[in-house]
Amino acid sequence: MSNNFIYYSPTKVYFGKGVENKLPNYIKEFGGTSVLLVYGGKSAIRLGLIDLARKLLSEANIPCVELGGIVPNPRLKEVYKGIQLGKDNHVDFILAIGGGSVIDTAKAIGYGLAEPGKDVWELFDGKRKATGCVPVGCVLTISAAGSELSNSCVIRSDEENRKGSYADNLSRPKFVASNPEFTMTLPDYQTMAGCVDIMMHTMERYFTSKGNMELTDEFAEALLRRTMADAIILHQNPNDYEARAEVMWASSLSHNGLTGCGNGGDDFATHGLEKEIGGIYDTTHGAGLAAIWPSWARYVMKDCLHRFKKYALNVMNVPNVGSDEEIALAGIKAMEEFYRSINMPTNLRELGVNLTDEQVHELAVLCALHNGGKRGAAKVLYQDDMEAIYAMAR
């Protein structure tokens, strides 16, 4: 049975070769007159995108200031720097060039600039709701997080040694320029971790025990099958443009809400569990999700057995032989085999994180605290459940 839903995806997508060459037009369309350019490090510079953005904005007489050096698991201190830069230069538009970390940073800066008298971390700490956000546009260089079409962002506070997340439609980007060519120079590990992240954004919506819509399921299953196939192609041939294009589009569709329409509530427990690992150990997000998911899946499977069976049959192509539980377990095992085939971890040890019993307990305490005591839709997890999953994942 499907559930009532609201679907909202206002971001304008410019997709394909050369779309980055009209950036000033896109910015002006949404009222931008003074830009803060936010980017990471080597990739965007090596691709020539930063120089191109400077040139195009200068030719269009659009003033621009820059905040570079954004790192994975983006830091709150950089958000504060961006807010101050924006204030000092009367910025009214933020252009992010990069992947999820850069776009998330831009969104957080946008929130901070819209409410200059308040601490933006209060949003990520769950203490208040936003009332505005300076417009954000982006040039995508990494297919992974889906932040280019989503309403969410994640920021790490080094002072508190944790990540905080915040979701609000106010921060959905006004546009994204997506040229698959920009992803061809990424290291294989980053590409594969990105594919895992794309899949997990869909799987977090797929595994729910309170009703789903068949058409949405078919969208989700097709996206998962396609991303897996393209991951294998790119693992062997990173210069395959068609596979890059498919994965880049999957990144956007996986996290804009489409694959959750009509479901019984998103799960996102795996994300919640991984967020504590990434916040403390600064691990790659997609790889961390791969390391946690098999243990989460085995722990919650019986509470959502019909979904795990459907996933095994329709996504992992497991034969319809044996009991429902046997089929579901075969699907989880097949997923682990896929992760291994693209050199992704299937447990925390393979991720490089070796936890003591005390550390497992501490992670569970933090995860429960940061999720209001519980998390999940396939099975609602409480602190004891979280601790059991962390222990299984070692």
Residue pairs with C-beta under 8 A, 6 or more apart in sequence:
1 211
2 211
2 212
2 213
2 214
2 216
2 262
3 210
3 211
3 213
3 262
3 263
3 264
5 260
5 261
5 262
5 263
7 257
7 258
7 261
8 169
8 172
8 257
9 149
9 172
9 256
9 257
9 258
10 169
10 172
10 174
11 148
11 149
11 172
11 173
11 174
11 175
11 176
11 256
12 26
12 174
12 175
12 176
13 149
13 175
13 176
13 178
13 252
14 22
14 26
14 175
14 176
14 177
14 178
15 178
15 179
15 245
15 248
15 249
16 178
16 179
16 180
16 245
17 179
17 180
17 181
18 179
19 177
19 178
19 179
20 49
20 52
20 139
20 177
20 179
21 52
21 56
23 53
23 56
23 57
23 95
23 137
23 139
23 177
24 56
24 57
24 59
24 60
24 62
26 137
26 174
26 175
26 177
27 35
27 57
27 62
27 93
27 95
27 137
28 60
28 62
29 174
29 175
30 93
30 135
30 137
30 174
30 175
31 92
31 93
31 135
32 62
32 92
32 93
32 95
32 135
32 137
33 62
33 63
33 92
33 93
34 62
34 63
34 64
34 89
34 90
34 91
34 92
34 93
35 57
35 62
35 63
35 64
35 65
35 91
35 93
35 94
35 95
36 64
36 65
36 66
36 67
36 82
36 85
36 86
36 89
36 91
36 93
36 94
36 95
36 106
36 109
37 50
37 53
37 54
37 57
37 64
37 65
37 66
37 67
37 95
37 97
38 66
38 67
38 68
38 70
38 82
38 94
38 95
38 96
38 97
38 98
38 102
38 105
38 106
38 109
39 45
39 49
39 50
39 66
39 67
39 68
39 70
39 96
39 97
39 98
39 102
40 68
40 69
40 70
40 71
40 98
40 99
40 101
40 102
41 68
41 69
41 70
41 71
43 98
43 141
43 142
43 185
43 186
44 50
44 97
44 98
44 102
44 141
45 51
45 68
46 185
47 141
47 182
47 185
49 97
49 139
49 141
49 182
50 66
50 68
50 97
53 64
53 95
53 97
53 139
54 64
57 63
57 64
58 64
63 89
65 85
65 86
65 88
65 89
65 91
67 78
67 81
67 82
67 85
67 105
67 109
69 78
70 78
70 98
70 101
70 102
70 105
71 101
72 101
72 282
72 284
72 285
73 101
73 156
73 163
73 278
73 279
73 282
73 285
74 101
74 102
74 104
74 105
74 108
74 154
74 155
74 156
75 155
75 156
75 157
75 158
76 108
76 121
76 124
76 155
76 156
76 157
76 158
76 159
77 158
78 105
79 105
79 108
79 109
79 112
79 120
79 155
80 112
80 120
82 94
82 105
82 106
82 108
82 109
82 112
83 109
83 112
83 113
83 116
83 120
85 91
86 94
86 109
86 112
86 113
86 134
87 113
87 116
91 113
91 134
92 134
92 135
93 134
93 135
93 136
93 137
94 106
94 109
94 110
94 113
94 134
94 135
94 136
94 137
95 106
95 136
95 137
95 138
95 139
96 102
96 103
96 105
96 106
96 136
96 137
96 138
96 139
96 173
97 138
97 139
97 141
98 138
98 139
98 140
98 141
98 142
99 140
99 141
99 142
99 143
99 144
99 145
99 147
99 194
100 142
100 144
100 145
100 146
100 147
100 197
100 285
101 145
102 138
103 136
103 138
103 140
103 145
103 147
103 148
103 153
103 173
104 145
104 147
104 153
104 154
104 155
105 153
105 155
106 136
106 138
107 133
107 136
107 147
107 153
107 171
107 173
108 120
108 123
108 124
108 153
108 155
108 166
109 120
109 134
110 133
110 134
110 135
110 136
110 171
111 120
111 123
111 130
111 132
111 133
111 166
111 170
111 171
112 120
113 134
114 130
114 131
114 132
114 133
114 134
114 170
115 130
115 131
115 132
118 128
121 155
121 157
121 164
122 128
123 129
123 130
123 164
123 166
123 168
124 154
124 155
124 157
124 164
124 165
124 166
125 164
126 164
126 372
129 168
130 166
130 168
130 170
130 171
132 170
133 168
133 170
133 171
135 174
136 171
136 173
136 174
137 173
137 174
137 175
137 176
137 177
138 147
138 148
138 173
138 175
138 176
138 177
139 176
139 177
139 179
139 182
140 148
140 176
140 177
140 178
140 179
140 182
140 248
140 251
141 182
141 183
142 183
142 186
142 190
142 194
143 180
143 183
143 191
143 194
143 195
143 198
143 244
143 247
143 248
143 250
143 251
144 190
144 193
144 194
144 195
144 197
144 198
144 251
144 285
144 286
145 194
145 197
145 251
145 255
145 285
146 197
146 198
146 201
146 251
146 252
146 253
146 254
146 255
146 256
147 153
147 173
147 255
148 173
148 176
148 178
148 251
148 252
149 172
149 173
149 176
149 252
149 253
149 255
149 256
150 167
150 172
150 255
150 256
150 257
151 167
151 168
151 169
151 170
151 171
151 172
152 165
152 166
152 167
152 255
153 165
153 166
153 167
153 171
154 163
154 164
154 165
154 275
155 163
155 164
155 165
155 166
156 162
156 163
156 164
156 278
156 279
157 163
157 164
161 279
161 280
162 275
162 276
162 279
162 280
162 366
162 370
163 275
163 276
163 278
163 279
164 370
165 275
176 252
178 248
178 249
178 252
180 241
180 244
180 245
180 247
180 248
181 241
181 244
183 191
183 244
183 247
183 248
184 238
184 239
184 241
184 244
186 194
186 238
188 234
188 235
188 238
188 343
189 284
189 287
189 343
190 284
191 231
191 234
191 235
191 238
191 247
192 231
192 234
192 235
192 286
192 342
192 343
192 344
193 284
193 285
193 286
193 287
193 290
193 344
194 247
194 251
194 286
195 227
195 228
195 230
195 231
195 234
195 247
195 286
195 342
196 286
196 287
196 289
196 290
196 339
196 344
197 285
197 286
197 289
198 223
198 227
198 247
198 250
198 251
198 254
199 224
199 227
199 228
199 254
200 270
200 271
200 286
200 289
200 293
201 254
201 255
201 259
202 220
202 223
202 224
202 254
202 259
203 220
203 224
203 270
203 293
203 311
204 266
204 267
204 268
204 269
204 270
204 271
205 220
205 259
205 260
205 263
205 266
205 267
206 212
206 217
206 220
206 221
206 224
206 259
206 263
206 307
206 311
207 267
207 300
207 304
207 307
207 308
207 311
207 377
207 378
208 263
208 264
208 265
208 266
208 267
208 304
208 307
208 377
208 378
209 264
209 303
209 304
209 307
209 377
209 378
209 379
210 263
210 264
210 265
210 377
211 262
211 263
211 264
212 262
212 263
212 264
212 307
213 261
213 262
213 263
215 262
216 258
216 259
216 260
216 261
216 262
216 263
217 310
217 314
219 253
219 258
219 259
220 259
221 311
221 314
221 315
223 250
223 253
223 254
223 259
224 315
225 315
226 246
226 250
227 246
227 247
227 250
227 254
228 315
228 338
230 243
230 246
230 247
230 250
231 247
231 342
232 341
232 342
233 240
233 243
234 240
234 243
234 244
234 247
235 341
235 342
235 343
237 243
253 259
260 266
263 377
264 377
265 377
266 377
267 376
267 377
267 378
268 375
268 376
268 377
269 296
269 300
269 375
269 376
269 377
269 378
269 379
269 381
270 289
270 292
270 293
270 296
271 289
272 367
272 370
272 371
272 375
273 292
273 296
273 363
273 367
273 386
273 389
273 390
274 285
274 288
274 289
274 291
274 292
275 367
275 370
276 363
276 366
276 367
276 370
277 283
277 288
277 291
277 292
277 348
277 351
277 353
277 363
278 284
278 285
278 288
280 363
281 352
281 353
283 351
283 352
283 353
286 344
287 344
287 345
287 351
288 351
290 339
290 344
290 345
290 346
291 345
291 346
291 347
291 348
291 350
291 351
291 353
291 393
292 348
292 389
292 393
293 335
294 332
294 335
294 336
294 339
294 346
294 347
294 393
295 347
295 389
295 390
295 392
295 393
296 389
296 393
297 308
297 332
297 335
298 329
298 332
298 392
299 379
299 385
299 388
299 389
299 392
300 376
300 378
300 379
300 381
301 308
301 325
301 328
301 329
301 332
302 325
303 378
303 379
304 378
304 379
305 324
305 325
305 328
306 324
307 378
308 328
308 331
308 332
309 324
309 327
309 328
309 331
311 328
311 331
312 318
312 327
312 328
312 330
312 331
312 332
312 334
313 320
313 327
313 331
315 331
316 330
316 331
316 334
316 335
316 338
317 334
318 327
318 330
318 331
318 334
319 327
319 330
320 327
321 327
322 330
336 346
339 345
339 346
340 346
345 351
347 393
347 394
348 354
348 355
348 390
348 393
348 394
349 394
354 394
355 363
355 390
355 394
357 391
360 387
360 390
360 391
360 394
361 387
363 386
363 387
363 390
364 383
364 384
364 386
364 387
364 390
365 383
367 375
367 383
367 386
368 374
368 382
368 383
368 386
373 382
373 383
374 380
374 381
374 382
375 381
375 386
379 385
381 389
